[in-house]
Amino acid sequence: MDNFATASMQETIRSVQAVVARPKQVEEAMEICSHARHGRLCVVDITGLHHEDAQRIADFLGGVCQGIGGTTERISSGIFLIVPPSHRLLRDSDNLAGYYDEILRRASSDR
């Protein structure tokens, strides 16, 4: 069982795709939206942009993210993560043991 559970968790981790983007204008943000709609996590860095451009891009991406049922998470000033609805973001305060117990339960029921 331990080998099966470990293999299952590794497959779950391998199946996550992420995009790192540094858009300079709103038009480039549309490509990021496409990635989010296809279930990819997107790390977006808008540091170094003029405040108005950065705000416009952040507002646009936030609206699209909300429209597809995802969430946005601020990583730091000017850097945020778009989490599509197909993913669950775990925080330090989440019950990680419960999450892994659920993965193991699903893995054993799939056999």
JORA-V402620 format. One record per pair of residues at least 24 apart in sequence whose C-alpha atoms are under 10 Angstrom apart, sorted by the first residue. I is the first residue (numbers start at 1). J is the second residue. If there is no record, write none. Layout:
BEGIN
I,J / I,J
END
This chain:
BEGIN
1,104 / 1,107 / 1,108 / 2,104 / 4,104 / 4,107 / 4,108 / 4,111 / 5,100 / 5,103 / 5,104 / 5,105 / 5,106 / 5,107 / 5,108 / 6,103 / 6,104 / 6,107 / 7,107 / 8,103 / 8,104 / 8,106 / 8,107 / 8,108 / 9,100 / 9,103 / 9,104 / 9,107 / 12,103 / 16,40 / 16,41 / 16,87 / 17,41 / 17,42 / 18,42 / 18,43 / 18,81 / 18,82 / 18,83 / 19,43 / 19,44 / 19,81 / 19,82 / 20,44 / 20,45 / 20,81 / 21,45 / 21,46 / 21,79 / 22,46 / 22,47 / 22,48 / 22,49 / 22,79 / 23,47 / 23,49 / 23,53 / 23,54 / 23,57 / 24,48 / 24,49 / 24,50 / 24,53 / 24,54 / 24,57 / 25,49 / 25,53 / 25,54 / 25,56 / 25,57 / 26,53 / 26,54 / 26,56 / 26,57 / 26,58 / 26,59 / 26,60 / 26,61 / 27,57 / 28,57 / 29,56 / 29,57 / 29,58 / 29,60 / 29,61 / 30,57 / 30,60 / 30,61 / 30,64 / 32,61 / 32,64 / 32,82 / 33,60 / 33,61 / 33,62 / 33,64 / 33,65 / 33,68 / 33,82 / 33,84 / 34,64 / 35,82 / 35,84 / 36,61 / 36,64 / 36,65 / 36,68 / 36,70 / 36,82 / 36,83 / 36,84 / 36,85 / 36,86 / 37,64 / 37,65 / 37,67 / 37,68 / 37,69 / 37,70 / 37,83 / 37,84 / 37,85 / 37,86 / 38,84 / 38,86 / 39,70 / 39,82 / 39,83 / 39,84 / 39,85 / 39,86 / 39,87 / 40,82 / 40,83 / 40,84 / 40,85 / 40,86 / 40,87 / 41,81 / 41,82 / 41,83 / 41,84 / 41,85 / 41,86 / 41,87 / 41,89 / 42,72 / 42,80 / 42,81 / 42,82 / 42,83 / 42,84 / 43,72 / 43,73 / 43,74 / 43,75 / 43,79 / 43,80 / 43,81 / 43,82 / 43,83 / 44,74 / 44,75 / 44,78 / 44,79 / 44,80 / 44,81 / 44,82 / 45,75 / 45,76 / 45,77 / 45,78 / 45,79 / 45,80 / 45,81 / 46,77 / 46,78 / 46,79 / 46,80 / 47,76 / 47,77 / 47,78 / 47,79 / 48,78 / 49,78 / 51,78 / 54,78
END
